[in-house]
Amino acid sequence: PNFVPMMKYAEVDTQDGTGLELKRIDVEIGGGDLTANEELQVEQDTAAGKISWFSPFLFKGYRLLWTTNVAEFTGRTLSEISILVWLYEATGDALALGWLGIITLCVQVPSIPIGGVLADEVDRRVLISTMQAAACATSTILGALCYFGDLRIPMAYLAVGVLQLTSQLENSARGALTASVVSDDVLPRAVSTNVVTDSLGEVLAPILFFAVAGTTDHASEHSLAIAFFIASLSYAIAAVMPLMIQLDVEARASNPGLNLAGDGGGEDGNSSESNGEGNEKLGEDNEAVSNLDEKKTENDSSDIQNKGENGNSSDDNVDNNNSNSSLMTVLARRYSSLIEGFRYIMGHPLLPGLYALDWGMTLVSFYRELFPLFVAELFTEGRESLGLSERGAVALLTSINFLGGVVGGLITFKAQDCDDHYGRQVVIATLAYAAGCVLFGATRYFLVGALAVFWCGACDAVGATMRNIVVMLTTPDSMRGRARSGHSLAANVANSLGQLYVAAMSTVIGPGFTMILGGVLTVVAVFCSVARIPELLAHHGKSSNSNNERHEDDELIADVSDE
C-alpha cells in the first residue's frame, strides 16, 4: 500500500525461445516512503481534485530531491555572481562578459545531449552526486585562488567551463528524477515546486553575496573568496542528498528509464519485505529481460537497441571481454540512444514549438548574466541615493529577478487549476515577457529597472514551468532524460548566444535600445511560432497525456510484433 502502481510493458523471450512477446507487469514507484496517513491524504486529495503545493512533500524522496535543488541552485548562482563581478571588475569590458556565452556554448552543445543519455542509462542519483562533488572542488579552488590573489582571467573562463560541464551533465537527471519520486497525479505540482525552488535558491544566493561581498565597490578579493567557499558548501550538500534517496522499484529492468533513474540494481530491501510474492514474479521478469539483453548484444540488433534498453549489460560486456567489438557496440548504443531522443523531440506535436518560443525570446534579450553591465551603464539614476554599491546593485537585481521567478512559479499553481492548455499559457507568458523587456530598456531609473527585472523573471518562470510540465506529462519515463536534455539544450544554447548578442549589441547601440529591440523581436517570434505550430494554442494537457500513453502502448506492441 506504500506505492503508486503503474503498468509497464517488457519485451521478453517466448517460452519456447523462438521469438519475442509483450508482457505486462506491475511497476511500483513513488519512493516507498509514504505512511498510511500520507497515502490516504494523497488519495483523498486526488479524488477531490485538491492536490496542493504541499502534496509533493508527502514523498520522502521528493523532500530529499528538493533539498538537493535548493543547495545546487544556491551554489551555482553564488559562484556565477562571484565570477561575473570579479571578471567585470578586472576588465571593465562588456564583451568580457559576452565571451562567457561562447565558452558556455562550447561546453553545452556536447554536454547537454550526453547528459540526457546518461540520465536514461545510469543511476541518476549517482550521476547528480558525482557532478555536484566536482563543482564543489572547482568552487573551492576558485576561492583559494581568489583569497591569495592568484586568480587570472583564463582561470576564470576555465572555471566557468567546468561548472557548466558539471551542471549540464547532471541537470537532465535531476529533472527526470522528479517523476520517479512522486505519483503522476502530483507530478505537475512537483514541477511547479521545482521552478519555485530554483528561484528561491537563486534569491538566497545573491543575498548571501550581498552580505559577504556586496557592501563596497572593488572590495578586497577576500570577500569574493568567502563567497566561493559558501558556494562550495552548498555544492557539498547537493552531492550528499541524492545518495539518500531510496527508490523501491524491483521491476525497473522492464523499463530502462525507470531502472536507471532508480536504485540501479534493487539494493533497497523494503519492497521485498512487504511484497515478497510479487517481487518473486518481478524478479523472473527481470531475469527474462536480462536474457533478452544478452540475445540483443549477440545479434547486434540496433533496431531493438533504439527502444531505450538498459546499457548496463553492454557495459559489463565491455569490462569482461575487453574487446573492440564490444566497445563499438557500446558506442553504437549511445549514439542510437541519442538519435532516438532527437527523433522523439522533433516528432513531438508540441516540443519543437515550445523550444522555438524559448529561443525567440532568449536569443535577443538575455540579460541575467549581464547585470554588471546594466548597473554600470543603464540603471544609473537613483542607485546611489539608495546607498547601493555596484556590487550591491548587481546582487539586488539578481535577487529581484529570481524573486519574480518565485512569484511566477506560484502563479502556475493556480493556472493549472484554471486551464490545462499549457502551450497557450507559454504563449501568453512570452508576450508578457516581451513587454517587460521594453520597459527594461526604456528606463534609466534603478527602481523602475528593478520592477522590469522582476516582471521578466515572473513571466520567464511561468513559461519555463509550463514547458517542463508538457515534457513530463507527454514523455515516457525511458525518454524523459533525453527530452529534458533537449529542453536544456534549446534553453542554454539560446542563453549562451543571447549573452554574446546582447553584450555585443550593447557596445554598438547601447544596452537600453538592445533590450527594447529584443522585446519587439520576441513578439515577432511568438507570432511566427504560433503560425507554424497552431497546436501551441489548441493543445489540451490532460487529454493529450492519456492519448500519448495509449499511442505509446500501441506503438510498442507494433514494434515487438515487427521484431
C-alpha positions in Angstrom: 0.0 0.0 0.0 3.0 2.3 0.2 3.5 2.6 -3.6 1.7 4.1 -6.5 1.1 1.3 -9.1 1.9 1.8 -12.7 1.6 -0.6 -15.7 4.6 -1.1 -17.9 5.5 -3.4 -20.7 8.5 -5.6 -21.1 9.9 -7.4 -24.1 10.8 -11.0 -23.1 11.5 -14.3 -24.8 8.7 -16.6 -25.5 8.6 -19.8 -23.5 9.8 -21.9 -26.5 12.6 -19.4 -27.2 11.6 -18.8 -30.8 10.8 -15.1 -30.6 9.7 -12.1 -28.5 6.4 -11.5 -26.8 5.0 -8.5 -25.0 4.5 -9.0 -21.3 2.7 -6.5 -19.0 4.0 -6.3 -15.4 3.3 -4.1 -12.4 5.9 -1.5 -11.6 5.6 0.1 -8.2 7.0 3.6 -8.0 6.9 6.5 -5.6 9.8 6.2 -3.2 8.3 3.7 -0.8 8.2 6.4 1.8 4.5 7.2 2.3 2.9 6.4 5.7 -0.7 5.1 5.7 -2.0 8.6 6.6 0.1 10.3 3.9 -1.1 7.8 1.3 -4.7 8.3 2.4 -4.3 12.1 2.1 -2.8 11.8 -1.4 -5.7 9.6 -2.5 -8.3 11.9 -1.0 -6.8 15.0 -2.5 -6.6 13.3 -5.9 -10.2 12.1 -5.7 -11.4 15.6 -4.7 -9.2 17.3 -7.2 -7.5 19.2 -4.4 -3.8 18.4 -4.9 -2.0 21.2 -3.3 1.5 22.7 -3.5 2.4 20.6 -0.4 1.4 17.3 -1.9 4.9 16.5 -3.4 6.5 16.9 0.1 4.5 13.9 1.3 7.1 11.8 -0.5 10.4 11.5 1.3 12.3 11.0 -1.9 11.0 14.4 -3.2 11.9 16.1 0.1 15.5 14.9 -0.4 15.4 16.0 -4.1 14.0 19.4 -3.1 16.9 19.9 -0.7 19.3 18.9 -3.4 17.7 21.5 -5.7 18.0 24.3 -3.2 21.6 23.6 -2.4 22.6 23.3 -6.1 20.8 26.4 -7.1 22.4 28.4 -4.3 25.9 27.1 -5.1 25.6 27.7 -8.8 24.1 31.2 -8.5 26.6 32.3 -5.9 29.6 31.1 -7.8 28.3 32.6 -11.1 27.7 36.0 -9.5 31.2 36.0 -7.9 32.8 35.1 -11.3 30.8 37.8 -13.1 31.6 40.5 -10.6 35.3 39.6 -10.5 35.6 39.4 -14.3 33.9 42.8 -14.9 35.9 44.5 -12.2 39.1 43.0 -13.6 38.4 44.1 -17.2 35.6 46.7 -17.3 34.6 45.3 -20.7 31.1 44.2 -21.6 32.5 41.8 -24.2 34.5 40.1 -21.4 31.1 39.0 -20.1 29.8 38.3 -23.6 32.6 35.9 -24.3 31.4 33.8 -21.4 28.5 32.9 -23.7 30.8 31.4 -26.2 32.6 29.3 -23.5 29.3 28.0 -22.1 28.1 27.3 -25.6 31.1 25.2 -26.5 30.6 23.2 -23.3 26.8 22.9 -23.5 26.4 21.7 -27.1 28.1 18.3 -26.4 27.4 18.0 -22.7 23.6 18.5 -22.6 22.8 15.7 -25.1 25.3 13.4 -23.3 23.7 14.3 -20.0 20.3 13.3 -21.4 21.6 9.9 -22.5 23.4 9.4 -19.1 20.2 10.3 -17.3 18.4 7.4 -19.1 21.3 4.9 -18.8 23.0 5.3 -15.4 21.8 5.7 -11.8 20.6 9.3 -11.8 21.3 9.7 -8.1 25.0 8.8 -8.5 25.3 11.0 -11.6 23.9 14.0 -9.7 26.2 13.4 -6.7 29.3 13.0 -8.8 28.8 16.2 -10.7 28.0 18.2 -7.6 31.2 16.9 -6.0 33.2 18.1 -9.0 31.5 21.5 -8.8 32.3 21.7 -5.1 36.0 21.1 -5.8 36.0 23.7 -8.6 34.5 26.4 -6.4 36.9 25.6 -3.6 39.9 26.1 -5.9 38.4 29.4 -7.1 38.0 30.5 -3.5 41.6 29.6 -2.7 43.0 31.4 -5.9 40.9 34.5 -5.1 42.0 34.6 -1.5 45.7 34.6 -2.3 45.2 37.0 -5.3 46.3 34.5 -7.9 43.0 34.3 -9.9 43.5 35.2 -13.5 41.1 35.8 -16.4 41.9 32.5 -18.2 41.4 30.6 -14.9 38.0 32.3 -14.5 37.0 31.3 -18.0 38.2 27.7 -17.4 36.2 27.5 -14.2 33.1 28.7 -15.9 33.5 25.9 -18.4 34.0 23.3 -15.7 31.0 24.5 -13.7 28.9 24.5 -16.9 30.0 20.9 -17.7 29.1 19.6 -14.3 25.8 21.4 -14.3 24.7 20.2 -17.7 25.7 16.6 -17.3 23.5 16.3 -14.2 20.7 18.7 -14.9 18.6 16.3 -17.0 19.0 13.6 -14.4 17.8 15.8 -11.6 14.8 17.0 -13.6 13.8 13.5 -14.7 14.3 12.1 -11.2 11.3 14.1 -10.1 8.9 11.8 -12.0 10.4 8.8 -10.1 9.8 10.1 -6.6 6.2 11.3 -6.9 3.0 9.9 -8.4 1.7 11.1 -11.8 -1.2 13.0 -10.2 1.2 15.0 -8.1 3.8 15.5 -10.8 2.6 18.9 -12.2 2.7 20.3 -8.7 6.2 18.9 -8.2 7.4 20.5 -11.5 5.9 23.9 -10.3 7.6 23.5 -7.0 10.9 22.8 -8.7 10.7 26.1 -10.5 9.8 27.9 -7.3 12.6 26.1 -5.6 15.1 27.1 -8.3 14.1 30.8 -7.9 14.2 30.6 -4.1 17.7 29.2 -4.1 18.8 31.9 -6.5 17.1 34.6 -4.4 19.1 33.4 -1.4 22.4 33.3 -3.1 22.6 37.0 -4.1 21.5 37.9 -0.6 24.5 35.9 0.7 26.7 37.5 -1.8 25.5 41.0 -0.8 26.1 40.2 2.9 29.6 38.8 2.2 31.0 40.9 -0.7 28.4 43.5 -1.8 28.7 46.3 0.7 31.5 48.2 -1.2 32.8 48.5 -4.7 36.0 46.7 -5.7 36.5 45.5 -2.1 39.2 43.1 -1.1 39.2 39.9 -3.1 39.0 38.1 0.3 35.3 38.8 0.4 34.8 37.2 -3.0 36.8 34.2 -1.8 34.4 33.7 1.1 31.5 33.7 -1.4 33.2 31.0 -3.4 33.7 28.9 -0.2 30.0 29.3 0.7 29.1 28.0 -2.8 31.4 25.0 -2.2 29.5 24.2 1.0 26.2 24.3 -1.0 27.6 22.0 -3.7 28.7 19.6 -1.0 25.2 19.4 0.4 23.9 18.8 -3.1 26.4 16.0 -3.5 25.2 14.1 -0.4 21.4 14.4 -0.6 20.8 12.4 -3.8 22.5 9.4 -2.3 19.9 9.3 0.5 17.0 8.9 -1.9 15.7 5.3 -1.8 13.5 4.0 -4.7 11.9 0.6 -4.2 11.4 -0.4 -7.8 12.2 -4.1 -8.3 10.7 -4.2 -11.8 12.7 -1.3 -13.3 14.6 -3.5 -15.6 11.4 -3.8 -17.7 11.6 -0.1 -18.3 15.2 1.1 -18.8 14.4 4.7 -17.9 12.9 3.7 -14.6 15.7 1.2 -13.8 18.4 3.7 -14.4 16.7 6.5 -12.6 16.1 4.4 -9.5 18.1 2.0 -7.4 20.3 0.8 -10.2 20.1 -2.8 -9.0 17.4 -3.2 -6.4 19.6 -2.5 -3.5 16.8 -1.4 -1.2 15.1 -4.3 0.5 11.8 -2.6 1.7 9.9 -3.8 -1.3 10.8 -7.4 -0.8 9.8 -7.2 2.8 6.3 -6.0 2.1 5.7 -7.7 -1.3 7.7 -10.8 -1.3 5.4 -12.8 -3.5 5.1 -10.0 -6.1 8.8 -9.4 -6.1 9.5 -13.1 -6.9 7.4 -12.7 -10.0 9.0 -9.4 -10.9 12.4 -11.0 -10.4 11.5 -13.6 -13.0 10.6 -10.8 -15.4 13.9 -9.1 -14.8 15.7 -12.3 -15.5 13.8 -12.7 -18.7 14.6 -9.2 -19.8 18.3 -9.8 -18.9 18.2 -12.8 -21.2 16.8 -10.6 -23.9 19.6 -8.1 -23.5 22.2 -10.9 -24.0 20.5 -12.0 -27.1 20.4 -8.5 -28.4 24.1 -8.0 -27.8 24.9 -11.2 -29.7 22.8 -10.2 -32.6 24.0 -6.6 -32.6 20.4 -5.6 -33.3 20.4 -1.8 -33.5 16.6 -1.6 -34.0 15.9 -3.2 -30.7 18.6 -1.1 -29.0 16.8 2.0 -30.2 13.9 1.3 -27.8 15.9 2.7 -24.9 17.1 -0.6 -23.3 19.4 -0.5 -20.3 23.0 -0.1 -21.3 24.4 -1.7 -18.1 24.6 -5.2 -19.6 26.7 -3.9 -22.5 29.0 -2.1 -20.2 29.6 -5.3 -18.2 30.3 -7.0 -21.5 33.0 -4.4 -22.3 34.5 -4.9 -18.8 34.5 -8.7 -19.1 35.7 -9.2 -22.6 37.8 -6.0 -23.2 37.1 -6.4 -27.0 37.0 -3.7 -29.6 33.7 -5.1 -31.0 32.1 -4.8 -27.6 33.4 -1.2 -27.3 31.9 -0.4 -30.7 28.6 -1.9 -29.6 28.5 0.4 -26.5 29.3 3.4 -28.6 26.7 2.4 -31.2 24.1 2.1 -28.4 24.9 5.5 -27.0 24.7 7.0 -30.5 21.4 5.2 -31.2 20.0 6.4 -27.9 21.0 10.0 -28.7 19.4 9.8 -32.2 16.3 8.2 -30.7 15.9 11.1 -28.3 16.3 13.7 -31.1 13.7 11.9 -33.3 11.3 11.8 -30.4 11.6 15.5 -29.8 11.3 16.5 -33.4 8.3 14.2 -33.9 6.5 15.6 -30.8 3.5 17.8 -31.6 4.5 20.5 -29.1 8.1 20.4 -28.0 9.7 21.9 -31.2 7.3 24.9 -31.0 7.9 25.4 -27.3 11.6 25.3 -27.8 11.3 27.7 -30.7 9.5 30.1 -28.4 12.2 29.9 -25.8 14.8 30.6 -28.5 12.9 33.5 -29.9 12.7 35.3 -26.5 16.1 34.4 -25.1 18.4 34.8 -28.1 17.6 38.5 -28.4 17.0 39.6 -24.8 19.2 37.5 -22.5 20.1 39.8 -19.5 20.7 37.7 -16.4 24.5 37.3 -16.8 24.9 40.9 -17.8 23.7 42.7 -14.6 27.2 44.3 -14.0 26.9 45.9 -17.4 23.3 47.2 -16.9 24.1 48.5 -13.4 27.2 50.4 -14.7 25.7 51.8 -18.0 21.8 51.7 -17.9 20.3 51.8 -14.4 22.4 54.8 -13.3 19.7 57.0 -11.8 18.7 56.6 -8.2 21.1 53.8 -7.2 23.4 55.9 -5.1 20.5 57.5 -3.3 19.6 54.0 -2.1 23.1 53.6 -0.8 23.9 50.7 -3.1 27.4 50.0 -4.4 27.7 48.4 -7.9 28.2 45.0 -6.3 25.2 45.5 -4.1 23.1 46.6 -7.0 24.1 43.5 -9.0 23.2 41.3 -6.1 19.9 43.1 -5.5 18.8 42.9 -9.2 19.7 39.2 -9.3 17.6 38.5 -6.1 14.7 40.6 -7.5 14.8 38.7 -10.8 14.6 35.3 -9.1 12.0 36.6 -6.6 9.9 37.3 -9.7 10.6 33.7 -10.6 9.2 32.6 -7.3 6.0 34.6 -7.9 5.7 33.2 -11.4 6.1 29.7 -10.2 3.4 30.2 -7.6 1.1 31.6 -10.3 1.4 28.4 -12.2 -0.2 26.5 -9.3 -3.4 28.5 -9.9 -3.0 28.4 -13.7 -3.0 24.6 -13.6 -6.4 24.6 -11.9 -7.9 27.1 -14.2 -6.6 25.9 -17.6 -4.5 23.0 -18.7 -3.8 24.4 -22.1 -0.1 24.6 -21.2 1.0 25.7 -24.7 -1.4 28.6 -24.7 0.0 29.7 -21.3 3.5 29.7 -22.6 2.5 31.9 -25.5 0.8 34.4 -23.1 3.8 34.4 -20.7 6.2 35.0 -23.6 4.2 38.1 -24.8 4.2 39.4 -21.3 7.9 38.9 -21.1 8.4 41.0 -24.3 6.5 43.9 -22.6 8.9 43.6 -19.7 11.9 43.8 -21.9 10.6 47.1 -23.5 10.2 48.6 -20.0 13.6 47.2 -19.1 15.4 49.1 -21.9 13.3 52.3 -21.8 14.2 53.4 -18.2 17.4 54.6 -16.6 15.9 54.6 -13.1 17.1 51.8 -10.9 13.8 51.2 -9.1 11.9 51.1 -12.4 14.5 48.8 -13.9 14.2 46.5 -10.8 10.4 46.3 -11.5 11.1 45.3 -15.1 13.6 42.7 -14.0 11.0 41.3 -11.5 8.4 41.2 -14.2 10.6 39.4 -16.7 11.6 36.9 -14.1 8.0 36.1 -13.3 7.0 35.7 -16.9 10.0 33.5 -17.7 9.2 31.2 -14.8 5.6 30.7 -15.9 6.8 29.8 -19.4 9.6 27.5 -18.1 7.2 25.7 -15.8 4.6 25.0 -18.4 7.3 23.8 -20.9 8.6 21.4 -18.2 5.1 20.1 -17.4 4.5 19.3 -21.1 7.8 17.4 -21.3 7.0 15.4 -18.1 3.4 14.6 -18.9 3.7 13.7 -22.5 7.0 11.8 -22.4 7.5 8.1 -21.2 10.0 7.8 -18.4 12.5 6.0 -20.5 12.7 9.1 -22.7 12.4 11.8 -20.1 16.1 12.2 -19.6 16.7 12.9 -23.3 13.6 15.0 -23.6 14.8 17.1 -20.7 18.2 17.4 -22.2 16.6 18.7 -25.4 14.8 21.3 -23.4 18.0 22.2 -21.6 20.0 22.3 -24.9 17.5 24.6 -26.5 17.4 26.9 -23.5 21.0 27.0 -22.6 22.3 27.4 -26.2 19.9 30.3 -26.6 21.2 31.7 -23.3 24.8 31.5 -24.4 24.2 33.0 -27.8 21.9 35.6 -26.3 24.6 36.6 -23.8 27.1 37.3 -26.6 24.5 39.0 -28.8 23.2 41.4 -26.1 26.7 42.2 -24.9 27.9 42.9 -28.5 24.8 44.9 -29.4 25.1 46.9 -26.2 28.5 48.2 -27.4 27.0 49.3 -30.7 23.6 50.7 -29.9 23.6 50.8 -26.1 22.0 48.3 -23.6 18.7 50.2 -23.5 18.0 50.0 -27.2 19.2 46.5 -27.3 16.6 45.4 -24.7 13.8 47.3 -26.5 14.7 45.7 -29.8 14.7 42.3 -28.0 11.2 42.8 -26.8 10.0 43.6 -30.3 11.7 40.6 -31.8 10.2 38.4 -29.1 6.7 39.4 -30.2 7.7 38.5 -33.8 9.0 35.1 -32.7 5.7 34.3 -30.9 3.5 35.0 -33.9 5.8 33.0 -36.2 5.8 30.0 -33.8 2.0 30.1 -33.4 1.5 30.4 -37.2 3.9 27.5 -37.8 2.5 25.2 -35.0 -1.1 26.1 -34.2 -1.2 23.2 -31.7 0.6 25.5 -29.3 -2.8 27.2 -28.7 -5.1 24.2 -29.0 -3.2 21.5 -27.0 -5.1 20.2 -24.1 -2.7 18.8 -21.5 -4.7 16.1 -19.8 -6.4 14.6 -22.8 -3.1 14.7 -24.7 -1.3 12.8 -22.0 -3.7 10.0 -21.9 -3.7 9.8 -25.7 0.0 9.8 -25.7 0.1 6.8 -23.2 -2.3 4.8 -25.4 -0.3 5.7 -28.5 2.9 4.7 -26.8 1.5 1.3 -25.8 0.1 0.7 -29.3 3.5 1.6 -30.9 5.4 -0.7 -28.6 3.1 -3.6 -29.4 3.6 -2.9 -33.1 7.4 -2.7 -32.7 7.6 -6.0 -30.9 5.3 -7.7 -33.4 7.7 -6.5 -36.2 10.7 -7.9 -34.3 
